[in-house]
């Protein structure tokens, strides 16, 4: 009973008995391994490339030894390991032990067999569980060693930029006898020690566990294994004392969150997947009860391509329902910044892959680590066959505690549900479950004082929760993560690449679909589009598009965008050539005219730039029908030309009959009005288009976080380098330019542009950005009062407060938007539009767009570059819906395409139009598995219930509603009527229609 009187000394006694550091000459831990034997031979070669096994084993190897260091960072070393197991070890469990820095893979007989990582507690490969005479005693293994750790190679801290000169040391490589009986006893004692420490002094089971552990130490003679069974019996007696009926049940599912890129490049992730998953396969062979949930179709595709033997084993365990594909998406994407259509494609590409490879789609959306979740996700999930969702990231909230399942102690639904999830395994950089984790869970499956633990599956967990779902609370709207809101702005070139490539793929699909439908021999480029989409979707991974990755990843991502632009431009040109072949062939004696194509679903009248016969750029005002084209020979005359005047005080006034503006010498708006209205948008004494620079030093997560206190460091930018001067004098277009110095060494040049008939003023901006830990924003104080601002999100918009009344309001001091945000009161408002920005805020009456950050971790060069972007301001009468803010933002992001053409007589042609301005036709594409069918996707954009008619000039034979996976809806047939197809929408509803064409 002394153990109970001296709790602290008893606890420490048990700790020391298990210690890896203290008393290993006489404690239990020191007996884990028996005799050891050096390797027969060890040799290596090193390469900067990640090469396949067949190429590696053909290289020239040179001698290596324990204690040698290898590197530098990102190199790969291949080791040839020759083993000879002593005959005297017959009947023993023999392990090949490998301890080194870096991540390793053991290869045997040409196949990967075991991942190795000190950080992931995987430092041995089991050669045999009981050495038999018939087993080979001499064999050759290869170890592929990546010169990077599970979390990359940060210099000084995990998220610091990688140390390019890190060395990786081999500290142990040998054969050992593994004493399984010692291991089992260690696991028993570790659990009892945890129970004693974690259940607390007030808990009776804590004392029982400690008393038992102390008794076991008394019983054990570490030099005499025959004393172990009696000690183990004491532990078994504790573990076999069952729980009551009411005890909480934890559903344990093996998992290994692998970031598709983060502190390591994409290429390294391919090997991380193989190292982690082959280890899981080995565990499944020894533990048939193990289940393992695995997300991201892209990672399956990588392993399928690079490790076909391992992939075949994975397919077998998928069939046994142990290796469980989850998530349904191509990657675990960012939950805020991808467009609505990109999110659909994440699910479409993911679910089609899982269906094709494993004969099933996923029933749960798996996004544990993303930086917030769009309000549109539930509808998109349902449209892709998913009604379940798992995350844990909201537990990271900086300010408000979010009600979500985590562990028993942190379970926010105590009393309502008695089941929760435990995803066990090393993650982020890979690793996955270990044998010890499984052995601990077996002992804790039903032990009094501990939650009941059962190896489960996501389906079992969700099925139980669904039965109790009436007791759970419901959350409406976005799941906003109160952290990492710098990721809306970091790595601006990645953000711009994403927005541009979303547009390119949209336009290629529209134009290619129309080219096929016009009856030509044009082949829809389905496989090429799939490849480009998959590149774009990969870059939407939740550490790439948000910009929270190292420089190597940024370089890869920008290269992928370059590839999408290059191939996309060619595909677009081929589609246009086919669609308009007759119009593009020059006729003898023909005068030059221009073919203008519109990929948006409404008629547009805009100023375009076109190339004249002499190669000179000229402006023209054109009208083009919805989703179609027109030939322009004689451009339109504007109802009112743009007038540009320089005032005596150096300010410049511009107006076009739709809006009128006045700019001071620093390019700031002092006046902004709608047409002839007297209603002023800019408050007296304020300046809109005011740049402001903020100090930007977060607490730790540099590329991720912008903290609320940055707002206290605001400094308006006032250093004028070149005052505002008129650059285009008016007519179809007026413009004025100026330059500012920003901070110590950066410069900004802006051309402010007003086009004829255009309801918004554009700001074409170029920045040479060379700052460190600074945040550049542009502010628009407006004469509008409203408690909420409106922000575009995927397939719709939502409102967020302009005040900080509560902690939930204040935590949203920096938010995200897509192409526009708007602040309106009854009858009047002002919108900001943009072509590649996502960070924004609206506090009081100030609309702010976040332009550039300058974090130094994990990429020391983040955003230090030349940047070009455009934003616009649009004052409007009435609501933003009625004023066409949504359409204007699309127009700015999807410019008209102008192509030189012959002067052949040709009427304008429109492929699609929609009767209601509340409904946006977002997507036109060929159906995935039906070349004769077209899929069109529409959504309600105003937040209204409306009936709209979809009209098309395509030869439609049959029309039906379908889901987002393009599966026809039951009773979804749509009559083809004179007015088109009748579609009913509720607010923000997304509808997909399958159109079967006549050929």
Buried (B, 14 or more C-beta within 10 A) or exposed (E): EEBEEEBEEBBEBBBBBBBEEEEBEEBBBBBBBBEEBEBBBBBBBBEEEBBEBEEBBEBEBEEBEBEBEBBBBBBBBBBBBEBBBBEEBEEBBBBBBBBBBBBBBBBBEEBBBBBBBBBBEBBBBBBBEEBEEEEEBEBBBBBBBBBBBBBBBBBEEBBBBBBEEBBBBBEBBBBBBBBEEBBBBBBBBBBBBBBBBEBEEEBEBBBBBBBBBBBBBEBBEBEEBEBBEEBBEBBEEBBEEEBEEEBBBBBBBBBBBBBBBBBBBBBBBBBBBBBBBBBBBBBBEEBEEBBBBBBBBBBBBBBBEBBEEBBEBBBEBBEEEBBBBBBBBBBBBBBBBBBBBBBBBBBBBBBBBBBEBBEEBBBBBBBBBBBBBBBBBBBBBEBBBBEBBBBBBBBBBBEBEBEBBBEBEEBBBEEBBBBBBBBBBBBBBBBBBBBEBBBBBEBBBBBBBBBBBBBBBBBBBBEBBEEEEEEBEEEEEBBBBBBBBBBBBBBBBBBBBBBBBBBBBBBBBBBBBBBBBBEEEBEBBBEBBBBBBBBBBBBBBBBBBBBBBBBBBBEBBBEBBEBBBEBBEEBBBBBBBBBBEEBBEEEEEEEBBBBBBBBBBBBBBBBBEBBEEEEEEEBBBBBBBBBBBBBBEEBBEBEEBBBBBBEEEEBBBBBBBBBBBBBBBBBBBBBBBBBEEEEBBBBEEBBBBBBBBBBBBBEEBBBBBBBBEBBEBEEEBEEBEEBBEBBBBBBBBBBBBBBBBBBEEBBBBBBBBBBBBBBBBBBBBBBBBBBBBBBBBBBBBBBBEBEBBBBBBBBBBBBBBBEBEEEEBBBBBBBBBBBBBBBBEEEBBBBBBBBBBBBBBBBEBBBBBBBBBBBBBBBBEBBBBEBBBBBBBBBBEBBBBEBBBBBBBBBBBBBBBBBBBBBBEBEBBBBBBBBBBBBBBBBBBBBBEEBEBBBBBBBBBBBBEBEBBBBBBBEBEEBBBBBBBBBEBEEBEBEEEEEBBEBEBEBBBBBBBBBBBEE
